Amino acid sequence: MIIDQHYLFSKKLGVGRFFGVTEDDVTIEFRETDVVTTTKFQTFSGDTSKATEFFVKMLPGIIVDHDLWKDEAHKYTADEIAAMIAGRAELCIDIMGRYVQEVLFTHGKKSDSKL
């Protein structure tokens, strides 16, 4: 068996409205995270500030792909997209909420990935 990805599922989240276009014109694909990170994230469920801080730290590692380009030849890196998300409160809160609902605790039921 050849394994070409190190996660079971991922989900594309439309974020176009935060960039002045139709929702699905700009997507960011997020993957599930590992069990240790998920468990740690869950421990902050009662503390929004700590949960948000932890989410921002894990962002670069869970971004699989996106539709955001610096110019016609260069895409932003996952680190740059993570910084962009962290720098916009409304975008960050929206993504964090949808990530928890649609990626983290779905067990792949709403996944976009193909296994």
C-alpha positions as CSV (number, residue, x, y, z in Angstrom):
1,M,0.0,0.0,0.0
2,I,1.4,3.4,-1.0
3,I,0.5,6.2,1.3
4,D,0.8,9.6,-0.3
5,Q,-0.6,11.8,2.4
6,H,-0.2,11.8,6.2
7,Y,-3.8,12.6,7.1
8,L,-7.1,10.8,6.5
9,F,-9.3,13.7,5.4
10,S,-9.3,17.4,4.6
11,K,-11.9,20.0,3.8
12,K,-11.9,23.1,1.6
13,L,-13.5,26.1,3.4
14,G,-14.7,29.0,1.2
15,V,-13.5,32.3,2.5
16,G,-14.1,34.5,-0.6
17,R,-16.4,36.9,1.3
18,F,-13.4,38.0,3.4
19,F,-11.6,39.0,0.2
20,G,-14.4,40.8,-1.6
21,V,-15.4,37.9,-3.9
22,T,-17.9,35.0,-4.0
23,E,-17.4,32.6,-1.1
24,D,-16.2,29.7,-3.2
25,D,-13.9,31.8,-5.3
26,V,-11.3,31.6,-2.6
27,T,-10.8,28.4,-0.6
28,I,-8.4,27.2,1.9
29,E,-8.1,23.4,2.4
30,F,-7.4,22.2,5.9
31,R,-6.5,18.7,7.1
32,E,-7.3,16.9,10.2
33,T,-4.6,17.2,12.9
34,D,-3.0,14.4,15.0
35,V,-4.4,13.0,18.2
36,V,-2.1,14.8,20.5
37,T,-2.8,18.2,19.0
38,T,-6.6,17.5,18.9
39,T,-6.6,16.4,22.6
40,K,-4.6,19.6,23.6
41,F,-7.0,21.8,21.5
42,Q,-10.0,20.1,23.3
43,T,-8.5,21.0,26.7
44,F,-9.0,24.7,25.8
45,S,-12.7,24.3,24.9
46,G,-13.8,26.4,27.9
47,D,-11.2,29.1,27.3
48,T,-11.7,30.9,24.0
49,S,-8.6,33.0,24.3
50,K,-6.3,29.9,24.8
51,A,-8.2,27.9,22.2
52,T,-7.7,30.8,19.7
53,E,-4.0,31.2,20.5
54,F,-3.5,27.4,20.1
55,F,-5.4,27.3,16.9
56,V,-3.3,30.1,15.4
57,K,-0.1,28.2,16.3
58,M,-1.4,25.0,14.6
59,L,-2.6,26.8,11.4
60,P,0.6,26.4,9.3
61,G,0.6,22.7,9.9
62,I,-3.1,22.1,8.9
63,I,-3.2,24.2,5.7
64,V,-3.0,21.8,2.8
65,D,-3.8,24.1,-0.2
66,H,-5.4,27.4,-1.0
67,D,-6.4,29.8,-3.8
68,L,-4.4,32.8,-2.7
69,W,-1.5,34.0,-4.9
70,K,1.1,36.8,-4.5
71,D,1.2,37.2,-8.2
72,E,0.5,35.1,-11.3
73,A,3.4,32.7,-10.6
74,H,3.8,32.5,-6.8
75,K,1.3,31.2,-4.2
76,Y,1.5,32.3,-0.6
77,T,3.1,29.7,1.7
78,A,1.1,28.0,4.5
79,D,3.0,30.2,7.0
80,E,2.0,33.4,5.1
81,I,-1.7,32.2,4.9
82,A,-1.6,31.4,8.6
83,A,-0.3,34.9,9.4
84,M,-3.0,36.4,7.1
85,I,-5.7,34.5,8.9
86,A,-4.3,35.4,12.4
87,G,-4.1,39.0,11.4
88,R,-7.8,39.3,10.6
89,A,-10.0,38.6,13.7
90,E,-13.3,37.9,11.9
91,L,-11.6,35.6,9.4
92,C,-9.7,33.7,12.1
93,I,-12.8,33.2,14.3
94,D,-14.9,32.1,11.3
95,I,-12.3,29.6,10.2
96,M,-11.7,28.3,13.7
97,G,-15.4,27.6,14.2
98,R,-15.8,25.9,10.8
99,Y,-12.6,23.9,11.2
100,V,-13.9,22.5,14.5
101,Q,-17.3,21.7,13.0
102,E,-16.4,20.5,9.6
103,V,-12.9,19.1,9.9
104,L,-11.7,18.3,13.4
105,F,-14.6,16.3,14.9
106,T,-16.4,15.0,11.8
107,H,-14.4,11.7,11.4
108,G,-14.2,12.4,7.7
109,K,-18.0,12.5,7.1
110,K,-17.8,15.8,5.3
111,S,-14.4,15.3,3.8
112,D,-13.3,16.6,0.4
113,S,-10.4,14.2,0.3
114,K,-10.4,11.1,-1.8
115,L,-9.1,7.8,-0.2
